[in-house]
């Protein structure tokens, strides 16, 4: 959040970041039976939630998500893996 707000000169919301993000979040039941080709077991629930939530973008700085296998796996499910700055650039282009 700090990185994005600094780069794009945005005001950080007065509420804690968690509350700010949760206001636009949706809780999904992740399908944990799906095999994912990700190396870090801590990242598996994130990918499961993204798939179950049918997200368009998965915004992360985690390099485990940027392997060819994961990018291809996510893309086949309609998910584009991007970093925070690319996400903000895309949002600005749509305005």
N, C-alpha and C positions, 0 to 999 in steps of 0.2 A: 504494500500500500504506500509506504514512504517513497519507494523508488518511482512508482508511477506518478505520485503527486508532485515530486520534485521535478521529474523530467517534463511533465506537461503543465507545470505551474498550477496545479489544482489545489483547492482548499481541502484539507483533511476534515472529515465530518467531526462534529463535537462529540458524538457518541463513540464509545470504544469501537475499534475496527470490527470486532466480532459481531456486535449488534448491528452495525451498518451493513455488513455482508449478509447476515442472516435475514435482514428485511427483504432481500431479493432472492432468497434461497428457497428451494423446495426439497422436502424430505422424500427420498425414493427408497423402495425396497429393492436392494441390489440382488441380482441373480449371481450368487457366489459359486454356482456349479460350472460356470463358463471358464474354460481353460484359457489363460492369457499368456502370451509369450514374454512377459516382463520378468526381469531378473531379480528385482528386489521384492521380496514378499510383502513388505510394508506398502508397496505401491499397488498391489492387486486390488484392494478394496476401492481405491480411488478410480481405477479403470472400470471396475464393476459398476460403481455408482454412476460414472459418466455414461456408460452404455445403457444402464437401466433408466437413467434420467433423460436419455435421448438428447444429450447436449450437442450443440453444433461445434463448440470449441472447448478444448481442455487447455486451460492456461496454466503453464507450469515452467519453472526454471530447472526442474529435476531432469538431469541428463538421461536417466533411465527411460524416460518417455520419448527420447529423441532418436532412438535407434531405428534403423530401417524397418526392422520387424514390427515394432510397436506402431510406428507411423503408418505402415501399411495396414496393420490389424485395425487400428482406429479408423483409418480412412475408409476401409471396407464397411464400417458401421456408421459412416456419415460424420465422423468426428475429425476435426482438424486440430492438431496439437501445435500450440503457439506459446510464445512467452508473453509476459505482461505488456511490454512495450509495443509489440506487434498487435496485440489485442486492442490497445488504446488507439493505435494508428487506424485500425479497421473501424473502430467506433467513430472516430472523427470523420472518416471518409463517408460514412452513412448519414451524417448530419447535414 
